[in-house]
Structures are given as C-alpha cells and as structure tokens.
Amino acid sequence: MNNTLESIKTYFKGVKAEWGRVSWPDKNQVVGETISVIVIVFVFTVAIYVMDLLFKGLLSLIK
C-alpha cells in the first residue's frame, strides 16, 4: 500500500513538472482559432443543408 502511495506522489510530481513546461497559447490565438472553428462549422452546416435540399429535390423528381 505504501509503495502505491509513493508511486502516485511521484506521478503527480512529474505532472506538476511537465505542467510548467507547457507553452500555452495567448488570448489572441485562442480567440482567432475559436472563430475559425465556428466559421468552418457554419460553412459545413450550410453546405450539408444545401446538399440535403438538392438531393431531396432530385428524389422528388424520381417519384
């Protein structure tokens, strides 16, 4: 049991050491990338909606 606790302590000491080495992005980069993701999701949503309308229209011609 004592060996397990020491292993856990060692693990979290390593995590704390690595946490300090992480290079965090600045606020402008986070905002820019978030806006990019939102725009891309919006564009793909509109594209899929338009394709759905086209396929629905084509399938109604077949009936």
N, C-alpha and C positions, 0 to 999 in steps of 0.2 A: 504494500500500500504506500509506503514511504517513497519507494522508487517511482511509483506512478505520479505522486505529487511533485517530485523533483523534475520529472520529465515534463510535466505541464508547466512548471515555473520556467524551465529552460526554453520551452516552446514560446511562451509569451514574452520572454526577454528578447528572443530572436525577432518576434513580430514587432516589438517596440523599436528595435534597432533598424529594421527594414523600413518601418513607417517613416522614420526620419529621412530616409534616402529617396523617398518618392518625390518625383517632380510634379507638383500639382499645377494644372493649367491656370492662367489668370482669368479674371472675370470676363474680359472681352472675348477670349477664346471660347469660353463656355457658352456665352450668350450667342456668339456667331454660329457655333456648331448646333446649338439648340434650334435656332431659327432655320438653319439649313435642313435639319431633320424634319421640322414641321412643314416646310415648303415642299420637300420631297414627298412626304406622306400625302400632303394635299394633292400634289400633281398626280401621283399614282392612283389616289382615290378617284379623282375626276376621270382619269384615263380608263380605269376599270368600269366606272359608271357609264361612260360613253360607249365602251365596247359592249357592255350589257344591253344598252339600248339598241345598238346596231344588230346584235345577234337576235334580240327579241323581235326586231322589225323584220329581219331576214326569215326567221322561223315563222312569223305570222304570214308571210307570203307563201310558204310551203303548204300551210293548212288549207 
